[in-house]
Structure formats: C-alpha cells, structure tokens
C-alpha cells in the first residue's frame, strides 16, 4: 500500500470545449478532427505555468501541478492567455475552412490532495479533487461560455487569510454552492 506521503496537494485545471457534442454530430469527421486537434493544441501551447498534462479527454485537457502552486493572479493570466489563443485559433480556422465553428471554452480550477497510479505506461490522477473538478464541468450556472470556475478550495489556497476569503465569496453575486465541492466563482 502506498505511503500517505505520496499524496500531495496540488492544483487541477481543466479547459473544456463547450458545444463539443453537437459539433461532433454536425461536422464531417475529418474537419472536426482537424479543428479539435488544432484547438486543443493551441490550449496546450498556451501553458505558461508549467502545468503537467495528465490526459486529453476528447474535448478537454486535464492539467495539474503539485509544487509552486500559481497565485490567483497568475492563474487569471494563464486563463486569459488560453482564452485569447483559443479565440484567435477559432477565427483562423473559421477563415481557413469558410465555416462557423460553434465552440467556446470553459475552464475549471480546483485544488486539493490527490495522487497518481500507473498501469503499464499510463499514469492517471486519483483523488476526490479529481472527481470534484469533473463535477464542476457539469454545472448549470454558466449559460454562455467562455467562463472560468474557481473552487473555494483553490481560492482558500491562494489568500493569506483563508478563513476570511470564504466570507468574501459567500455573498458574491457570481458564486454558487455545489454540494461536495464548495463555492464556485464565475467570472
């Protein structure tokens, strides 16, 4: 059994293509594959925080980082870079392919204790925060992407006085409580 010391606190970030299911259904496979590959590549190349890629899950990328967790401000800058490059790539592809691309971007940011396991050459993240981050993707608060959702756990990890940070976000118009996750900040 793995020692508890192998469990580490870390950050999870999941950029996810919004509108992907309808896009796949309504787009010829070769064009859809090209667009998806190009957009996901633009997101990965926008990674200025040295986040590790755990996996690409169809229309989403699971990034993580264990050490030197980025500040809230650095994370906002990272998200801005991802949004900007994604939007630029959508514009380029729309012109190149002479078609509208009905995709947008949502990004989930979470924090907690998780670990990894390996089967053969495949490494997977494991832990409650990984499950929680995926639950955050299925929220109903954001009607019109692009947006970024920050878990209360991530916000608490970034503020000098964590006990007071909750008070700031409890009454926030842009926050919502999701069971088993906490407060989520919607930009």
Z-matrix of the N, CA and C atoms (Angstrom, degrees):
N
C 1 1.448
C 2 1.528 1 109.92
N 3 1.322 2 115.98 1 141.17
C 4 1.460 3 121.66 2 -176.83
C 5 1.531 4 110.86 3 -69.16
N 6 1.317 5 116.41 4 141.34
C 7 1.464 6 121.36 5 177.45
C 8 1.524 7 109.62 6 -70.64
N 9 1.306 8 116.19 7 147.95
C 10 1.465 9 121.60 8 179.81
C 11 1.527 10 111.63 9 -60.25
N 12 1.330 11 118.32 10 -26.12
C 13 1.461 12 122.16 11 -179.36
C 14 1.533 13 112.08 12 -64.71
N 15 1.332 14 118.17 13 -16.75
C 16 1.460 15 120.60 14 178.61
C 17 1.523 16 112.49 15 -81.01
N 18 1.321 17 116.17 16 -9.65
C 19 1.451 18 120.16 17 175.79
C 20 1.521 19 106.74 18 -84.10
N 21 1.324 20 116.60 19 132.32
C 22 1.456 21 119.58 20 -175.37
C 23 1.520 22 110.28 21 -129.48
N 24 1.337 23 114.55 22 151.09
C 25 1.452 24 119.92 23 171.44
C 26 1.520 25 107.42 24 -78.90
N 27 1.309 26 114.72 25 139.91
C 28 1.453 27 118.09 26 179.68
C 29 1.512 28 112.66 27 -161.68
N 30 1.303 29 113.76 28 174.37
C 31 1.457 30 123.63 29 -179.97
C 32 1.519 31 109.02 30 -104.22
N 33 1.313 32 115.57 31 140.82
C 34 1.458 33 122.17 32 173.02
C 35 1.524 34 108.20 33 -118.63
N 36 1.310 35 117.48 34 139.15
C 37 1.461 36 122.09 35 175.29
C 38 1.523 37 107.40 36 -136.33
N 39 1.340 38 115.62 37 129.29
C 40 1.461 39 119.92 38 179.22
C 41 1.527 40 110.07 39 -126.48
N 42 1.340 41 117.51 40 99.34
C 43 1.464 42 119.72 41 168.12
C 44 1.533 43 107.85 42 -76.84
N 45 1.328 44 116.30 43 133.21
C 46 1.463 45 122.39 44 -173.78
C 47 1.529 46 109.05 45 -134.96
N 48 1.327 47 116.38 46 134.96
C 49 1.465 48 120.91 47 177.81
C 50 1.525 49 109.29 48 -78.18
N 51 1.294 50 116.44 49 119.07
C 52 1.456 51 121.60 50 179.77
C 53 1.526 52 109.12 51 -88.72
N 54 1.341 53 116.57 52 135.32
C 55 1.462 54 121.54 53 -177.03
C 56 1.510 55 113.00 54 91.51
N 57 1.338 56 116.37 55 11.46
C 58 1.458 57 121.47 56 -171.71
C 59 1.534 58 113.83 57 -67.22
N 60 1.321 59 117.98 58 -41.30
C 61 1.470 60 120.19 59 -177.03
C 62 1.527 61 110.92 60 -60.25
N 63 1.320 62 117.29 61 -50.25
C 64 1.472 63 120.56 62 178.64
C 65 1.519 64 111.07 63 -63.17
N 66 1.333 65 115.98 64 -37.45
C 67 1.460 66 120.66 65 178.36
C 68 1.535 67 110.92 66 -60.10
N 69 1.325 68 117.34 67 -46.56
C 70 1.470 69 121.58 68 -179.63
C 71 1.529 70 110.38 69 -63.29
N 72 1.318 71 116.64 70 -43.50
C 73 1.466 72 121.61 71 -178.51
C 74 1.529 73 111.53 72 -64.42
N 75 1.327 74 116.76 73 -36.61
C 76 1.469 75 121.15 74 -171.96
C 77 1.521 76 115.54 75 -102.77
N 78 1.315 77 117.99 76 6.29
C 79 1.467 78 121.46 77 -177.61
C 80 1.526 79 110.05 78 -121.81
N 81 1.339 80 117.53 79 134.40
C 82 1.475 81 119.23 80 175.80
C 83 1.532 82 110.64 81 -53.47
N 84 1.309 83 116.23 82 141.15
C 85 1.467 84 121.98 83 -170.84
C 86 1.533 85 113.11 84 -56.41
N 87 1.318 86 118.74 85 -42.71
C 88 1.467 87 119.93 86 -177.27
C 89 1.528 88 111.09 87 -67.71
N 90 1.321 89 117.14 88 -38.80
C 91 1.466 90 120.54 89 178.61
C 92 1.529 91 110.07 90 -71.26
N 93 1.324 92 117.00 91 -44.22
C 94 1.460 93 120.98 92 179.00
C 95 1.513 94 112.65 93 -60.42
N 96 1.333 95 116.07 94 -42.34
C 97 1.469 96 120.84 95 178.47
C 98 1.525 97 110.10 96 -62.01
N 99 1.321 98 117.04 97 -45.16
C 100 1.464 99 122.05 98 -179.26
C 101 1.535 100 110.87 99 -62.15
N 102 1.318 101 116.43 100 -45.90
C 103 1.468 102 120.54 101 -179.81
C 104 1.523 103 110.61 102 -64.21
N 105 1.329 104 117.38 103 -47.38
C 106 1.464 105 121.76 104 -178.84
C 107 1.522 106 110.64 105 -60.40
N 108 1.312 107 116.70 106 -48.20
C 109 1.465 108 121.43 107 179.74
C 110 1.527 109 111.22 108 -59.36
N 111 1.332 110 116.40 109 -44.06
C 112 1.462 111 121.12 110 -178.83
C 113 1.527 112 111.34 111 -65.09
N 114 1.335 113 117.03 112 -43.38
C 115 1.460 114 120.51 113 -178.75
C 116 1.530 115 111.91 114 -68.01
N 117 1.325 116 117.13 115 -44.62
C 118 1.464 117 119.62 116 178.98
C 119 1.532 118 111.04 117 -64.31
N 120 1.318 119 116.59 118 -37.57
C 121 1.466 120 120.72 119 177.25
C 122 1.530 121 110.49 120 -63.06
N 123 1.339 122 116.79 121 -40.15
C 124 1.470 123 119.54 122 179.58
C 125 1.531 124 110.99 123 -63.86
N 126 1.321 125 117.06 124 -35.05
C 127 1.466 126 120.93 125 178.09
C 128 1.524 127 110.24 126 -68.48
N 129 1.328 128 116.72 127 -46.38
C 130 1.466 129 121.09 128 179.61
C 131 1.529 130 110.43 129 -61.17
N 132 1.319 131 116.82 130 -41.56
C 133 1.467 132 120.65 131 -179.71
C 134 1.526 133 112.33 132 -71.07
N 135 1.317 134 117.97 133 -13.06
C 136 1.466 135 122.46 134 177.57
C 137 1.520 136 112.44 135 -87.01
N 138 1.304 137 117.76 136 1.17
C 139 1.455 138 123.63 137 -175.25
C 140 1.531 139 110.39 138 -72.68
N 141 1.325 140 116.21 139 96.83
C 142 1.464 141 121.12 140 179.92
C 143 1.523 142 112.65 141 -95.16
N 144 1.340 143 117.32 142 -7.46
C 145 1.464 144 121.32 143 -176.20
C 146 1.522 145 113.69 144 -98.11
N 147 1.321 146 117.11 145 9.17
C 148 1.472 147 121.94 146 -178.00
C 149 1.522 148 111.39 147 56.21
N 150 1.327 149 116.47 148 40.66
C 151 1.462 150 121.37 149 175.12
C 152 1.523 151 108.00 150 -73.93
N 153 1.323 152 116.48 151 144.91
C 154 1.458 153 121.85 152 176.32
C 155 1.526 154 108.71 153 -85.78
N 156 1.328 155 116.74 154 144.53
C 157 1.465 156 120.95 155 173.80
C 158 1.517 157 107.42 156 -92.24
N 159 1.328 158 116.46 157 117.26
C 160 1.454 159 120.67 158 175.45
C 161 1.518 160 109.46 159 -79.35
N 162 1.337 161 115.36 160 -49.15
C 163 1.460 162 119.58 161 178.90
C 164 1.516 163 110.89 162 -165.29
N 165 1.308 164 113.99 163 160.79
C 166 1.457 165 122.08 164 170.69
C 167 1.518 166 105.17 165 -106.66
N 168 1.326 167 115.46 166 123.22
C 169 1.461 168 121.81 167 -173.60
C 170 1.528 169 109.72 168 -111.72
N 171 1.308 170 118.05 169 67.41
C 172 1.469 171 121.41 170 179.68
C 173 1.503 172 111.86 171 72.70
N 174 1.338 173 116.54 172 -84.25
C 175 1.459 174 121.67 173 -177.28
C 176 1.525 175 112.53 174 -112.78
N 177 1.321 176 117.62 175 14.02
C 178 1.463 177 121.49 176 -176.98
C 179 1.527 178 110.39 177 -140.38
N 180 1.329 179 114.32 178 155.72
C 181 1.465 180 121.17 179 176.59
C 182 1.521 181 107.28 180 -120.89
N 183 1.315 182 116.52 181 127.53
C 184 1.459 183 120.97 182 176.93
C 185 1.528 184 108.24 183 -97.38
N 186 1.344 185 115.06 184 104.99
C 187 1.460 186 122.26 185 175.96
C 188 1.531 187 108.61 186 -97.35
N 189 1.337 188 116.30 187 153.08
C 190 1.451 189 120.23 188 173.68
C 191 1.517 190 110.02 189 -150.60
N 192 1.330 191 114.87 190 161.47
C 193 1.462 192 120.59 191 175.44
C 194 1.516 193 108.14 192 -152.81
N 195 1.334 194 116.47 193 128.31
C 196 1.452 195 120.87 194 -179.99
C 197 1.528 196 113.32 195 -90.65
N 198 1.293 197 118.50 196 -45.64
C 199 1.464 198 121.32 197 -174.21
C 200 1.520 199 110.80 198 -107.14
N 201 1.330 200 115.53 199 158.75
C 202 1.464 201 120.88 200 179.76
C 203 1.526 202 111.38 201 50.33
N 204 1.325 203 115.45 202 57.58
C 205 1.459 204 121.25 203 -178.74
C 206 1.524 205 108.59 204 -59.66
N 207 1.332 206 117.47 205 129.14
C 208 1.471 207 120.47 206 -179.12
C 209 1.528 208 111.69 207 -63.05
N 210 1.320 209 114.73 208 149.85
C 211 1.460 210 120.18 209 175.67
C 212 1.531 211 108.98 210 -71.25
N 213 1.319 212 114.82 211 168.23
C 214 1.460 213 120.74 212 176.39
C 215 1.530 214 109.72 213 -57.98
N 216 1.335 215 117.07 214 -44.90
C 217 1.466 216 121.37 215 -179.29
C 218 1.531 217 112.04 216 -63.62
N 219 1.333 218 116.67 217 -42.49
C 220 1.473 219 120.04 218 177.45
C 221 1.529 220 110.98 219 -63.57
N 222 1.322 221 115.72 220 -37.23
C 223 1.464 222 120.07 221 179.35
C 224 1.517 223 111.17 222 -68.32
N 225 1.330 224 117.14 223 -40.83
C 226 1.469 225 121.06 224 175.55
C 227 1.526 226 109.97 225 -59.80
N 228 1.337 227 117.37 226 -43.37
C 229 1.472 228 121.02 227 178.01
C 230 1.527 229 110.85 228 -62.27
N 231 1.343 230 116.64 229 -41.87
C 232 1.464 231 121.09 230 178.27
C 233 1.522 232 110.58 231 -60.45
N 234 1.320 233 116.19 232 -45.98
C 235 1.463 234 121.20 233 179.41
C 236 1.520 235 110.26 234 -62.65
N 237 1.327 236 117.27 235 -41.59
C 238 1.464 237 121.04 236 177.21
C 239 1.515 238 111.89 237 -59.34
N 240 1.318 239 116.52 238 -41.39
C 241 1.459 240 121.30 239 178.43
C 242 1.531 241 111.14 240 -65.16
N 243 1.341 242 116.33 241 -43.54
C 244 1.464 243 120.07 242 178.24
C 245 1.523 244 111.34 243 -62.65
N 246 1.347 245 116.69 244 -45.71
C 247 1.469 246 120.86 245 178.65
C 248 1.528 247 110.83 246 -59.47
N 249 1.323 248 114.89 247 -47.39
C 250 1.465 249 120.37 248 -177.07
C 251 1.528 250 111.61 249 -61.16
N 252 1.323 251 116.82 250 -48.83
C 253 1.468 252 120.15 251 -179.23
C 254 1.526 253 111.95 252 -67.97
N 255 1.322 254 117.24 253 -36.80
C 256 1.462 255 121.52 254 176.42
C 257 1.531 256 110.10 255 -61.89
N 258 1.315 257 116.02 256 -49.15
C 259 1.470 258 121.62 257 -179.08
C 260 1.536 259 110.66 258 -61.82
N 261 1.327 260 116.50 259 -42.22
C 262 1.467 261 121.24 260 178.29
C 263 1.530 262 109.93 261 -61.72
N 264 1.328 263 116.88 262 -43.71
C 265 1.464 264 121.30 263 -179.04
C 266 1.531 265 111.14 264 -66.57
N 267 1.339 266 117.24 265 -38.68
C 268 1.473 267 120.88 266 175.85
C 269 1.530 268 109.23 267 -58.71
N 270 1.330 269 116.84 268 -44.70
C 271 1.468 270 121.25 269 178.62
C 272 1.513 271 112.16 270 -61.97
N 273 1.324 272 116.72 271 -46.20
C 274 1.472 273 120.99 272 179.04
C 275 1.524 274 111.37 273 -61.16
N 276 1.330 275 116.24 274 -46.15
C 277 1.472 276 120.24 275 -179.40
C 278 1.526 277 111.76 276 -65.85
N 279 1.317 278 116.70 277 -38.89
C 280 1.470 279 120.51 278 178.64
C 281 1.518 280 110.72 279 -60.55
N 282 1.324 281 116.29 280 -42.95
C 283 1.470 282 120.21 281 177.57
C 284 1.522 283 111.32 282 -68.40
N 285 1.316 284 116.68 283 -46.83
C 286 1.463 285 121.87 284 -178.17
C 287 1.522 286 111.95 285 -60.13
N 288 1.337 287 116.56 286 -42.01
C 289 1.465 288 121.03 287 -174.40
C 290 1.534 289 113.13 288 -99.43
N 291 1.339 290 116.39 289 -0.57
C 292 1.467 291 122.54 290 -179.55
C 293 1.530 292 111.17 291 50.98
N 294 1.334 293 115.14 292 51.32
C 295 1.462 294 119.65 293 179.11
C 296 1.520 295 110.42 294 -152.23
N 297 1.321 296 115.18 295 155.03
C 298 1.451 297 120.42 296 173.93
C 299 1.529 298 107.94 297 -80.93
N 300 1.318 299 115.70 298 138.48
C 301 1.464 300 120.61 299 178.93
C 302 1.525 301 107.03 300 -114.73
N 303 1.333 302 116.58 301 104.26
C 304 1.472 303 121.11 302 -172.96
C 305 1.532 304 113.64 303 -83.98
N 306 1.300 305 115.93 304 53.08
C 307 1.464 306 120.89 305 179.72
C 308 1.521 307 109.66 306 -119.00
N 309 1.300 308 115.71 307 149.82
C 310 1.451 309 121.82 308 174.45
C 311 1.528 310 107.56 309 -136.44
N 312 1.323 311 115.23 310 -175.18
C 313 1.461 312 119.56 311 -173.93
C 314 1.524 313 110.40 312 -129.89
N 315 1.319 314 115.32 313 135.10
C 316 1.460 315 120.84 314 169.60
C 317 1.521 316 106.52 315 -126.21
N 318 1.329 317 115.19 316 145.74
C 319 1.461 318 119.84 317 -177.27
C 320 1.527 319 108.74 318 -130.80
N 321 1.321 320 115.24 319 129.61
C 322 1.451 321 123.05 320 178.58
C 323 1.526 322 108.58 321 -105.27
N 324 1.332 323 116.52 322 135.41
C 325 1.463 324 121.42 323 177.27
C 326 1.527 325 107.68 324 -127.03
N 327 1.336 326 116.51 325 127.43
C 328 1.463 327 121.41 326 -176.89
C 329 1.528 328 108.93 327 -142.78
N 330 1.317 329 115.99 328 169.69
C 331 1.454 330 121.80 329 -176.13
C 332 1.528 331 109.28 330 -148.95
N 333 1.312 332 116.71 331 145.29
C 334 1.455 333 120.44 332 176.01
C 335 1.516 334 111.84 333 167.10
N 336 1.306 335 114.96 334 -169.11
C 337 1.469 336 122.12 335 -178.99
C 338 1.524 337 108.88 336 -96.99
N 339 1.329 338 115.41 337 123.09
C 340 1.460 339 120.76 338 177.30
C 341 1.517 340 109.06 339 -147.19
N 342 1.305 341 116.01 340 172.60
C 343 1.458 342 121.48 341 -177.66
C 344 1.524 343 108.68 342 -140.80
N 345 1.306 344 116.14 343 -170.99
C 346 1.466 345 122.19 344 177.66
C 347 1.517 346 109.23 345 -132.55
N 348 1.318 347 115.10 346 154.22
C 349 1.455 348 120.30 347 168.99
C 350 1.519 349 107.53 348 -134.31
N 351 1.325 350 115.20 349 159.15
C 352 1.455 351 120.98 350 -176.14
C 353 1.519 352 109.71 351 -126.20
N 354 1.313 353 115.07 352 133.02
C 355 1.463 354 122.46 353 171.64
C 356 1.523 355 105.53 354 -124.81
N 357 1.320 356 115.13 355 111.75
C 358 1.469 357 119.16 356 -174.81
C 359 1.511 358 109.00 357 64.02
N 360 1.328 359 116.34 358 -121.54
C 361 1.468 360 120.82 359 179.24
C 362 1.529 361 111.93 360 -102.06
N 363 1.317 362 116.97 361 4.33
C 364 1.461 363 121.02 362 -176.47
C 365 1.520 364 110.12 363 -98.45
N 366 1.348 365 116.04 364 123.42
C 367 1.459 366 121.63 365 175.89
C 368 1.520 367 108.77 366 -103.18
N 369 1.320 368 116.16 367 136.90
C 370 1.461 369 122.15 368 179.97
C 371 1.523 370 109.40 369 -128.19
N 372 1.335 371 115.64 370 144.95
C 373 1.459 372 120.38 371 173.07
C 374 1.519 373 108.70 372 -81.11
N 375 1.328 374 115.56 373 148.64
C 376 1.455 375 120.61 374 -178.71
C 377 1.523 376 109.60 375 -143.59
N 378 1.322 377 116.17 376 133.86
C 379 1.457 378 121.11 377 174.47
C 380 1.510 379 111.83 378 150.74
N 381 1.313 380 114.95 379 164.59
C 382 1.465 381 121.39 380 -178.96
C 383 1.529 382 111.70 381 -56.29
N 384 1.344 383 120.19 382 -43.90
C 385 1.467 384 118.74 383 -179.62
C 386 1.539 385 113.50 384 -60.64
N 387 1.309 386 117.19 385 -30.11
C 388 1.471 387 120.41 386 178.20
C 389 1.533 388 109.29 387 -66.16
N 390 1.315 389 116.69 388 -44.19
C 391 1.473 390 121.62 389 177.45
C 392 1.528 391 109.92 390 -64.79
N 393 1.333 392 116.61 391 -44.62
C 394 1.464 393 120.91 392 -179.55
C 395 1.522 394 111.62 393 -61.00
N 396 1.327 395 117.18 394 -42.47
C 397 1.472 396 120.40 395 179.62
C 398 1.529 397 110.67 396 -61.17
N 399 1.315 398 117.21 397 -40.48
C 400 1.467 399 120.06 398 177.50
C 401 1.528 400 111.46 399 -67.04
N 402 1.339 401 117.24 400 -36.09
C 403 1.468 402 120.30 401 175.31
C 404 1.528 403 110.79 402 -62.00
N 405 1.328 404 116.15 403 -37.63
C 406 1.455 405 120.48 404 -179.30
C 407 1.532 406 111.75 405 -61.24
N 408 1.326 407 116.77 406 -28.99
C 409 1.472 408 120.35 407 177.39
C 410 1.522 409 111.62 408 -64.52
N 411 1.320 410 116.84 409 -26.15
C 412 1.466 411 122.36 410 -175.22
C 413 1.527 412 112.06 411 -96.31
N 414 1.309 413 117.73 412 27.04
C 415 1.461 414 121.12 413 -178.00
C 416 1.532 415 110.32 414 -77.02
N 417 1.329 416 115.41 415 164.31
C 418 1.465 417 121.31 416 179.42
C 419 1.513 418 112.70 417 -118.48
N 420 1.322 419 116.90 418 15.73
C 421 1.456 420 118.50 419 -177.66
C 422 1.519 421 112.88 420 -88.03
N 423 1.294 422 116.93 421 -26.77
C 424 1.462 423 120.60 422 -176.19
C 425 1.519 424 109.41 423 -99.85
N 426 1.311 425 115.96 424 112.08
C 427 1.462 426 120.58 425 -177.78
C 428 1.525 427 112.11 426 -89.72
N 429 1.322 428 116.49 427 -30.81
C 430 1.455 429 119.90 428 -173.98
C 431 1.528 430 110.60 429 -132.23
N 432 1.311 431 117.66 430 95.55
C 433 1.463 432 119.08 431 175.81
C 434 1.528 433 109.62 432 -65.52
N 435 1.298 434 119.99 433 161.51
C 436 1.470 435 127.69 434 14.65
C 437 1.531 436 112.36 435 -83.77
N 438 1.320 437 114.53 436 151.40
C 439 1.457 438 120.94 437 176.55
C 440 1.516 439 109.98 438 -158.45
N 441 1.327 440 113.98 439 164.71
C 442 1.464 441 121.08 440 174.81
C 443 1.517 442 107.47 441 -129.28
N 444 1.296 443 115.92 442 134.50
C 445 1.455 444 121.80 443 177.50
C 446 1.526 445 108.58 444 -113.41
N 447 1.325 446 115.21 445 126.45
C 448 1.460 447 121.80 446 179.43
C 449 1.519 448 108.80 447 -111.39
N 450 1.303 449 117.06 448 126.04
C 451 1.464 450 119.67 449 177.83
C 452 1.520 451 109.82 450 -72.09
N 453 1.310 452 114.70 451 156.19
C 454 1.455 453 120.92 452 175.59
C 455 1.527 454 109.74 453 -59.41
N 456 1.319 455 117.29 454 -36.51
C 457 1.470 456 121.07 455 179.72
C 458 1.524 457 111.07 456 -60.55
N 459 1.333 458 116.97 457 -41.51
C 460 1.468 459 120.14 458 178.65
C 461 1.520 460 110.50 459 -67.50
N 462 1.335 461 116.73 460 -43.26
C 463 1.464 462 120.07 461 179.70
C 464 1.527 463 110.83 462 -61.95
N 465 1.322 464 117.26 463 -43.21
C 466 1.463 465 121.22 464 179.26
C 467 1.527 466 111.16 465 -63.28
N 468 1.316 467 116.79 466 -35.29
C 469 1.467 468 120.53 467 -179.91
C 470 1.522 469 111.73 468 -70.98
N 471 1.330 470 117.12 469 -15.03
C 472 1.456 471 121.12 470 -175.61
C 473 1.519 472 115.50 471 -106.15
N 474 1.303 473 118.19 472 -10.42
C 475 1.447 474 119.57 473 -177.91
C 476 1.522 475 110.68 474 -104.64
N 477 1.338 476 115.98 475 144.37
C 478 1.460 477 121.21 476 -177.39
C 479 1.519 478 112.29 477 -62.09
N 480 1.323 479 117.53 478 -33.64
C 481 1.459 480 121.26 479 -179.74
C 482 1.525 481 108.86 480 -118.05
N 483 1.337 482 117.10 481 80.59
C 484 1.467 483 120.69 482 -175.27
C 485 1.516 484 114.39 483 -54.18
N 486 1.335 485 117.99 484 -35.88
C 487 1.462 486 119.09 485 -178.32
C 488 1.526 487 111.96 486 -65.85
N 489 1.328 488 117.21 487 -27.30
C 490 1.465 489 121.02 488 178.46
C 491 1.522 490 112.10 489 -87.69
N 492 1.322 491 118.19 490 -22.72
C 493 1.469 492 120.00 491 -178.53
C 494 1.513 493 111.36 492 -63.60
N 495 1.330 494 117.09 493 -35.26
C 496 1.460 495 120.41 494 178.67
C 497 1.518 496 110.74 495 -62.06
N 498 1.321 497 116.89 496 -41.13
C 499 1.460 498 120.85 497 179.42
C 500 1.527 499 110.46 498 -59.81
N 501 1.307 500 116.77 499 -40.50
C 502 1.462 501 121.03 500 179.93
C 503 1.526 502 110.73 501 -60.76
N 504 1.334 503 117.64 502 -40.55
C 505 1.465 504 121.10 503 -174.84
C 506 1.525 505 114.38 504 -93.35
N 507 1.348 506 117.91 505 -13.08
C 508 1.464 507 120.29 506 179.61
C 509 1.523 508 112.22 507 -58.95
N 510 1.316 509 117.87 508 -42.56
C 511 1.462 510 122.23 509 -175.78
C 512 1.524 511 112.70 510 -102.39
N 513 1.285 512 117.09 511 15.27
C 514 1.456 513 122.66 512 -178.59
C 515 1.526 514 110.72 513 -70.99
N 516 1.336 515 116.88 514 133.47
C 517 1.467 516 121.30 515 177.73
C 518 1.527 517 112.03 516 -64.75
N 519 1.312 518 115.90 517 -22.12
C 520 1.463 519 120.62 518 -175.57
C 521 1.524 520 112.49 519 -102.35
N 522 1.333 521 117.50 520 20.64
C 523 1.458 522 121.14 521 -177.98
C 524 1.524 523 110.20 522 -120.76
N 525 1.316 524 115.06 523 155.43
C 526 1.457 525 120.83 524 177.14
C 527 1.521 526 108.30 525 -147.69
N 528 1.287 527 116.65 526 151.01
C 529 1.461 528 121.22 527 177.50
C 530 1.526 529 109.41 528 -97.54
N 531 1.310 530 116.43 529 129.29
C 532 1.458 531 122.45 530 175.03
C 533 1.522 532 107.13 531 -117.06
N 534 1.328 533 118.42 532 124.58
C 535 1.465 534 120.68 533 -178.54
C 536 1.528 535 112.47 534 -51.44
N 537 1.320 536 115.70 535 137.75
C 538 1.466 537 124.78 536 178.13
C 539 1.525 538 113.86 537 71.01
N 540 1.340 539 117.66 538 3.85
C 541 1.461 540 119.76 539 -179.77
C 542 1.516 541 110.90 540 -121.23
N 543 1.291 542 119.06 541 -51.02
C 544 1.462 543 123.20 542 -179.08
C 545 1.511 544 110.47 543 120.73
N 546 1.315 545 116.11 544 -158.70
C 547 1.460 546 120.97 545 179.71
C 548 1.515 547 110.26 546 -83.85
N 549 1.304 548 113.68 547 136.81
C 550 1.456 549 120.32 548 -178.72
C 551 1.526 550 107.91 549 -116.87
N 552 1.294 551 116.65 550 129.41
C 553 1.466 552 122.15 551 179.91
C 554 1.518 553 109.94 552 -94.84
N 555 1.312 554 114.65 553 123.02
C 556 1.467 555 121.25 554 -178.74
C 557 1.507 556 108.59 555 -105.09
N 558 1.318 557 116.73 556 121.17
C 559 1.476 558 121.14 557 -179.99
C 560 1.512 559 111.92 558 -83.40
